[in-house]
Amino acid sequence: MKAKPYESNRPLKTKKAVGAPVAEPVKYPSGKPQAGKIGPKATVNPGEEVLFITSYPPRECGIATYSQDMIEALVGKFSHTFNITVCALESDEKTFDYPGEVKYTLKTSEDADYIRIAEAINNDSAVSLVFFQHEFGFFEGHETAFLQLIENLKKPVSVAFHTVLPNPGEYHLNMVQKIAASAQSIVVMTQSSAKLLIESYNVDASKIVEIPHGTHLVPHIKRRILKAKYKLHGRKVISTFGLLSSGKGIETTIEALVDVVKQIPEVMFLVLGKTHPEVVKKEGEKYRESLQEMVNKYGLKDNVRFVNRYLSLSDLLEYLQLTDIYLFTSLDPNQAVSGTFVYAMSCACPIISTPIPHAVELLDEKTGRIIGFHDHKKLAFYISQLLLNEPRRRSMSINTLHKSVATAWENSAVKHALMFHDILGDKVKMHYDLPPIKLDHLKKMTTETGIIQFSKLNHPDIKSGYTLDDNVRAMVAAGMHYELHAEDEVLNLIDKYLAFIEFCQQPTGDFLNYVDKELQFTAQNNEVNLEDSNGRAIWSLGYLISLSKILPEDIVERADAVIQRAMVPMASMYSPRAMAFAIKGLYYYLTSRKSPGARGMIQTMAKRLADLYQSEASGSWKWFEGYMTYANSILPEAMMYASQLTDNAEYRSIAIESFDFLLKKIFNERGIEVISNRDWLTRGKVPAKYGEQPIDVAYTIITLAYFYDVTQNEEYFEKMVTAFNWFLGYNRLEHIIYNPRTGGCYDGLEETHVNLNQGAESLVSYLMARMLMEKYQDQIFTEED
């Protein structure tokens, strides 16, 4: 059954009555499924409601933006697990026209409103958990009423501290301790904040959860393209952004520019963002005007540009991506965390910063520089040093990106969801939503020749050339997509990948694997065993031919001609994985063609694999070889295909016994951890850790799906869902592997980080797994009547 198009997760705007509930709990569109550990035909909890108490857009405030970004990430990943609503904080008489997720409002300047909202939440049976975004300024002058609100709530409470003051006086100490005593968990964004809470405030360490400030995944558009777009061609750009106020220390940079322009006259300083609304309310544009006077005084009109508006997210991220150096010159030594700072890191900006705790924690010689407050001389020195040293600046860009990628909002959502789960316990069943199927990166990686092998980040690296392996997998992925949606553009991709396979086939019928960007076969073809690549080619061709009822006749005939030419060299295959892929491909082939030769080839190869198994499997080691390497699941999968074709009970027994043995090796309490590519698993040896590859996870998902179809064993279904969640953050690092922004897939899960490159192998592996999951979404998510 074809899936319905995915709907937008962004709720519609609704108007509210001041001081009253504004809407029923928002119902986010369903239709984006995925699950943790659930079986076929499971019923889905409609979602435990988590009420955020926070400032919220359209109010212009850093925490408002933070909260909206966090909620959108949670809804995007866990719409079947949590129903996220908001109690929006308002000050003075100003009210706003909020989006639909805003359920309540709280006037922070009115003590009586704290009592009213506590009663409303306690009487709201839908609310399961209350999550405060805390900043001391929100409740200034009304701290007692705020404490009473927290203490009077009869629902579990979590509090995120956006500021943790060092050296607290008695007043702040008592305030924080009372808040912590009423909360089930305390969220902080830096290690230094966690340390302060434990050492200076005596907060129970077991309550503290460190979740870094989230950042947006960006497409990493080339700087020269963006500079041209914003009329900055030929300029070296330094920038800062945020709601403008005197605490930003912009004058430090203007003073530094006096020295910088002497060496680098093409420098441009961008001051991004409008003046903070609270500042405008108190003093108008006095600070901005003083900065403009400084610019005129020092003759810097051609080197400073004020972008005096509240930037959309897309505009902001483009400005940051074109920035050569980002400056953070805050004058507040107690500022615990800065969203502007981490957004710049996510856009691969080298950073020069004053020594706020967040900067000291994240920056080192490889990512940026630290200067003292008001130190315009040191700032000028570092700006000039980095702008005049492009190799160092590029290295810093990559390092800042690597350091920030773990803080993506999607990863932050995973950590928050797990925290909510810990608080609510058995009330919550964790379900990861299926991302929409997205072919953007596949199209970007594909030229007129085929799919390029590697990428640098999400940019195709044509110097890496092409491989048969990647193009056969890309053809399978494209075929799976065509089965679902029958799009002409995807048919064009299939044609390209098939043409590349035809190109790689030799007069003898076998295939070469490695092709450079000039379309010449490389020497590597003579240095490695190509049997496995040949087996994978048979798999892809057989699969394509099995789609003969929906594909154009000429494509099917071309694939048939290639597989016929490959029959002769196929007979001499002895590599276990080559034979396994060939068995799978020939099985597909026989669903559309009658071929005694193909049937006989499957029987011959299955007998070879069965003999291998009987020779190697003994005692507790139930495998075809004395070691486990890559693409392990294809071996039992091939035996199951052979048993289905021949009705051979021995083959079925081998398939199930070997596959169950493999599953015991790669599944644990953290989900799936496939065999490491750092060192293969040898019988009797301790398995290596880390180096988990998307391709092995994808192959395992494919095999689990087939075994479930054949056996109807629900354990295979549950493990299939768990394994797919590996791509979505259910893994050892709680880190997304699929990048929903680019549509690419990171190249591996290492010990402490992901490999940020998004090459063809990882991409098509994810796509095959994702499109396979489409088949099962009705079983994964069956709504309760």
C-alpha angles and dihedrals in degrees: 000000000000115000121240116249112272117256127224117271093212110106122228118257118257131185121239140210111240114259095004140090108286103197147354113270104293114255108215116209113269121213098093100095138176133137147206114219107345132127136223117305091009119165117237126227105236088231137277110258117242113191115207114206103202146112108280140192138301078047105090106233135122094238090048090057091043092053094048092050091049093048093048090052092049092048091046092055106027109028090135093049106044136027105210119206133168140226101200119215116226131184130206116345098318117119131183141212100243133197119255099269090069105099102166139014129213124204101215092196093060118073092200091060091062089058092046095050093048090055092046093052093045090052093046104095091189095065112090101168136018118213118192123201100208129204119156092228092062093067102029110155092009102066094125092055089048092052090049089052093055094042093048096052114108093197127084111274133209123183129201112205110210090182129033111184119217120227094018121203120229093269097054092039092056092043095053094043092053092048091049092048091057096046130084090208139011120211121206128172103216138043090236091058091050090050091050093051092052100041104031102029100031092230116169106262092215090067095054120097119184112212114165121230108275126248135197124253107238132199092233098231112195114268095231091058093050094043089055090049093053095041093252099120111151093013127120103224129212117176148175130189144189139093102315122246136143090262090070092076095221090155089067090064094045089054090048091052091065088072097033096057091057089067100025110031091171093064116124124195114205117201101196123197143037125272116280109267092230089053092049089050092055105035109001116223095331095127096046091048090052089054092050089051089054090051091052093044093054095041094244101134091119092049104047127061123184114207096197103191142083101267123224113238093251092051092046094051091049092051090051093048091055091048117109095195128011119213125208109183102164114163095208111099090189096058100122099193141004126207091195090057096054093041088059090050091052088056090055096251121159104230136216111193145169113247103271110152093254092055094045089052097049107031127078136152090286096055108029150312136278122219132182123257112281091003100143093161094059090042091054090049094051094044091053093042093054099038090054093049109062097173091054091046092051091050090051090050092057092045094051090049092051090048094050103041093086088061095063112138089245090059091045088053091054092052093047091048091052090050091051088049091052091052097044096038119185092004088079128067109190113232121177113210120235110246116232113268107261126186099180096110093042090056091044092052093048121087128181086277102049141277116331115237105229140018135202102229099317096331115103113244104216090183088072091063125201139301134205088227094060094044095050090051090045089053091053091049092048090048091052090051091049090053088057102040111008094218119175092220090059090048087058089054091051089052091053094048092047090050090054091051089050089051091053094050113101127215088259090061098249126107139243117217113201124068126170127221090268089058093250121138108245131227089250088080088069095046103056137047108261099191094102091051089051091051091051090051090057090050093054094044093048091049092050092050090051087065092060092123092063105027126081112269095239093058092050092047092051091051090047091052091052094049092048090055089049095055096087099053089039090069091066095054114123104157105112095227094043090054091045094053090045091052090052092048094047091048089056089045091056092055087070104023138046108228125157087188093058091045091050091049091054091050092049094049094042089053090052091051092046090051090050090051094049089049097049106029113090137142110344094343107093103176144111095241138025089256141035119232130158131330089019097160093063090074098063089035091058091050090053091051089050092050091050091051098043101027086231109164093199092058091050091049091050091047095053097039094049094043093050088050090053092048091054088055097051107033124075140145090295093056120248126357109176124207109293118250088214091076131352121244110258124195110268094012131109109256119248118246134229126011093102113177126209091223093063092047090050094049089050091051090051092051093046090053092051093047090050091051091051101040103024086220105159092209089069090051093050092048091048090057092044091050093051090051086064087077091051099050106282094122142099094285097036086235129140114246095185113070108216092190097060100021088235131121125231114247099240151336110252132184098281106002147017124262101250096207114104106207132172098264094055093040098053091040090058092044093052091051094044095050091047089056089057088071092060104040094105088056093044093050118030109163117227112245 
